[in-house]
């Protein structure tokens, strides 16, 4: 139990330091000092500084992967599943904002073996999105468009949010998630599906009119 507590403390300390200074400017010695441990304590829990960056990424990719699997089990239709995917994907930006920021800003410093491990879970999540969109096209809920293009457009839209989203900003993460879902589903659903009351409930009645450019 004490070792687990030390492990968590080192991860939290490194996350804070990576976010403030950048991964490449933080040394193991600095992490050890800041987390009030020893090099022996550090290397008992981690093989390297790279492993910390890998674990920081694993926190948020594991969350969205778990939520994606739950959406597949919970909802009957591709539209409902995609809506749940979008909501949890956007929520991840708020829940793991520091982790997302550090990873996307610093991932180029990762050793190749960690990049390969990261790719496994990212590919699993990508395939979940690909499948729900293909299923939606197959059953006539979604327009017939290239699945990879639609999927990567969603990934790009959501992933970039960390660049401008502020937790104390004008819009809550729930409101942003609802707007994203509205935009994506309006673009993707067939005319018949958009008129289905089961799905039209996901559309906003109106967009906020006082959007402030200083959010960016």
C-alpha positions, 0 to 999 in steps of 0.5 A: 500500500505504501509503495502504491502511494509512492508510485502515485505521488511520483506520477502526480509530481512528474505530471505537474513538472512536465506540464510546467517545464516540459518533459525534456527539461525535467530530470529524474533527480528533480522528480525525486527531490520534488516527490520527496523520495529517493532514486531507489524509490523511483527506480523501484517503481519505474524503469525510466522517465519515459515510462512516466510519460507513457503512464500519463497517456495510459490514464486517459486512453484507458478511460475513453476505451472503457467508455467506448466499450460501455457505449457499445453494450449500453445502446442499441443503435449506432447513433446512440452509441456515437453520441455516447462516444462523443460525450465521453471523448469530450469529457476526457479533455476535462477529466484529464486535461493535464495528462492530455496537454503533457502527452500531446505537447511532449510525446515526441520524446518518448522511446519507440517501445512506448510509442508501440504500446501506446499505439495498441490502445489508440488503435483499439479505440479507433476501431471502435469508432470506425465500427460504429460509423460503419454500422450506422451506414450499413443500417441507413442511419448515417450518410454513405461517406468514407469511414476513415475520413469521418472518424479522423475528423471527429478525432481531430475535432475533439483532440484539438479541444485541449488547446483552447478549452478552459475549465473556468471558461464560458462554457462547461465541458458538458455544453461543449460536448453537446455542441460537438454531438449536435454538429457531428450528428447533424452532418452525419445522419441521413434525413430520415434519421434526423427526423427520428424522435429517438435521435432528434433529442440529441440536437440542440434547440439553439446555439449560444449567441454570446460566444466569446473569441477570447476563449481561444 
